[in-house]
Amino acid sequence: PEPWTPAIAVCSALAVGTAAAWNGLRGPRPLAAPGARAVGRAPGRAAAESLAASMVALVLAALIGWGFGAACRLGGLTMANAGARLHLLDGVLQLGAVVAACGAGAWLARRGVDPWSALLGAWVPWMAAACAAAFTVPAASFLFVVPVAVVGAAAVVVSLASRANGSGADTRLVAFAGLAAAAVAWIPLEPAFVDALGFQFGWLNGVRMGLLAVTFVPLVAGLGPRWNNTP
C-alpha cells in the first residue's frame, strides 16, 4: 500500500545497514590473495570505498549517456528519425554502465574489501533514492523501494540463518536477490523510458543505467580474494 512505502523504505535501509555492519564486524576474514590489500576488518572504511567506487561508476555512466546525447544532437538524430538506432544506442549505454560497474567491483576486489562492505556501499544510492522517492512520490517509489526491500529481507534472512548454523553469512545470495529484484522492476519499463527520454536527457539515461548496473558491484567484488566465511 502506498502509505506504507516510507516505513518500508526506511526499515529496509536500516536492515541492510545493520546486517552489513554486524556481519562485517564478525567476519568474513580474507584469505591470502596476491596483491590484495585486506581492509575487511574496517567495515566503515571499506563501505566508504565501495560507495566511492559505485559513485564513480555512476558518474562514468552519466558521462557516457551525456556523450551519446551530444553526439545525437550534433548528428541531427531525433526521436522522429532515430528509429531502431535509439534502442541500439540504449543497449550500448547499458553495456557501458555494466562495464563501469564491473570495473568498480574489480577494483574493490583488488583492494580486498569485504563482501558485506561492498554490498552496503553499492546499495547506498539505492537506499537514498528509495527513501527520497517514498516520501516525495510514493506512487512511483516502487522502482526503488522494492529492490531495497528485497535486499533488506535477504540480508536479514541470511544473517539469521548463518547465526543458526554457526557459519559466516554469504553475501552472494543477498547481492543476487537485489540484482534480480532491480532487473524485474526496471527492465520491463525500459522501452517506455527510452521512448520518454530518448537522448535529449542523455546524462539522466546514464544515471538510470548506472544505478541498475551498480547492483553488479558486490557480485564482482566477491570474486577477487577468497573469503573464509567461518566467523
N, C-alpha and C positions, 0 to 999 in steps of 0.2 A: 504493500500500500504506500502511496505517495507520502503521507505524513510520517511514515516510519524511516524514510531514506536518510535524514540527518543522523538519527540514532544508529542506524545500520552502518553508515559510513564511518562514524567516529569509533564505534565499538570494534569494527573490523580493523581499522588502522591501529587501534590500541592492541588488538590481539596479535597483529603482525609484529609490532614493535616489541611487545612483551615476550613473545615466543623467540624472536631473533636475539634479544638481549639475554634471555635465560639460557638458550642453547649455545650462544656464543661464549658465555662465561664458563659453562661446564664442559665444553668441547665444541667441535672436534679438535684433535691435535694433528698438525701437519706432519706427514712422514717425509723422509728425505727426498728431496727433488732437486736435481741440478739447476742452479741458478735461481731457485725460488727463495724469496725473502719472506720468512714466516712472520706475519703480523696477526695471526689467528687469535692470540691471547689478548689483543687490544681491540675488542669489537667496536668501540666508539670510533677509533681512528680508521679501522678497516671499513666500517659503514660509510664514513665520510669520503674515503677514497672511492668506494663503489658509487656513491651518489655523484661525485665529481666526474667519474668516468661515464656514467649514464647521461649526465647533462652535456658532456662533450659530444656523445653520440647524438643526442637530440639536436644540438646546435649544428652538427655536421649535416644531419638530415634536413634541417631547416634551410641551410645554405644550398644544398642540392636542389631542394624544391624552389628556392628563390632563383637559382640559376636557370632552372628549366622554365620558370615563368618569364624571366627576362629574355631567354632565347626565343620563346614563343612570340613575345611581343615584337622583338626585332625581326623575326621571320614572317610576321603577319599571320601567325596561326591563331585562330579564334575558335570559339565554341561552334560557330556556324560552319567552318571549313575543316576543322580538325578531324572529325570522324574517328576512325579506329586509332589514329595516331595519338589521340589524347589518352586512350587506355593503355597504349604501348608505353608512352612516357610515364604514366602512372605505375606501370609494372616495373620500369627501370628505377623509379624513385623508391618503390618498395624494396627492391633488391639492394639499392644503395644504403637505405636505412638499416636493413638487416646486416649488411657487411660492416657498417659503422658500429652497430651494437655488438656484433661478434668480436670485432677488434677491441672494444672496451672490455668485454669479458675475458679475452685472451690476455690483455694487459693486467687485469686483476689476478688471473691465474698465475701469471709470471711473478706478480708481487706476493703471492702466497696468501691472498685474502681468504678468510674462512667462508664457507658457503652461506652461512646464515647472515653474515655481514653483507655479502654480495647481494643476497636476496633483499635485505632491508633497504640498502642503498638504491637498488634498481627500482624498487616499488614505491619509494618516497614520492616521485612525481605523480604516480597513480593515486596514492592516498591523498595528496594535496588536492588534486583535481576532483576526486570523489567527494571530499568534504566541501570544497567550494561549490561544486555543482549541486550537491544535496541541499545546501542552504539557499542557493540563488535560483536554480532552475531544476527543481526536484523532478519534474515530469520527464526531463531528458537525462537525468543523472544516472540512469541505469547503465549507460555506456561505461561509466567509471565505477559505479558502486558495486555492480555485480562481480566484475573480476576481483576487486579488492575484498569483497565478502567471501569469495571462493578461496582466495589466498589466506585470509584470516582463519576461516574454518579449517582449511587443510593444515595450517601451521599448528593450530591447537590440537587437532586430532593426532598429527604425527608426534607432537611433543608429549602428549599424554600416553600414546602407545609406546614410545621409547622409554618413558619412565616406568611403565608397567613391566616391560620385558627386560629392563636393565641395559639396553643398548643405547647408542647415540642416535639422535634424531637426524634422519637423512632428509636433506632439502630437496632432493630430486623430484619427489612426488609433489611437493608444495610448488616448486617452480613450474613443473609441467602443468599442474592444475591451473595455475594462474595464466600461463600461456594459452592453454586451451580455452579458458573462460573468456579471455580477451579476444581471441580469434572468433569464437562463436558470437560474441556481442558485436564485433566490428566488421568482420569480413562480409557478412550478408548485406551490409549497408554500403559497401564500397562503391558500387555503381551510382548510388544516389549521391554520395559525397563527391565523386568525380563530376557528375552532371551539375551539381550545385555550385562547386567551387572552380572547376576547371583548373587552369593555371593562372588565373587572374590573381589569386592569392597563393602563389607558389610556396611561400615560406610557411603558410598555415598548413598546406598539404604535407610539407616536410615535417612539421611538428607532429601532425597526426600520425604519419608513418613512423616517425621516430619513437613516439610514445608506445606504439604497438610493438616496435622492434626491441625496445629495451627489456621486454619480458624474456628475451633470449640471453641477456647478460648473466643472470645467475646460473643458467644451464651451462654456458660456455665456461664460466669461471670455475665451475666444479670439475672441469675436465683437465685442469692443469696438474698441480701437485696431487699426489694420492693423499687421501684423508683417512685417518683412523677414527672410526665412529664410536669407539669404545670410550665412555667418559672416564 
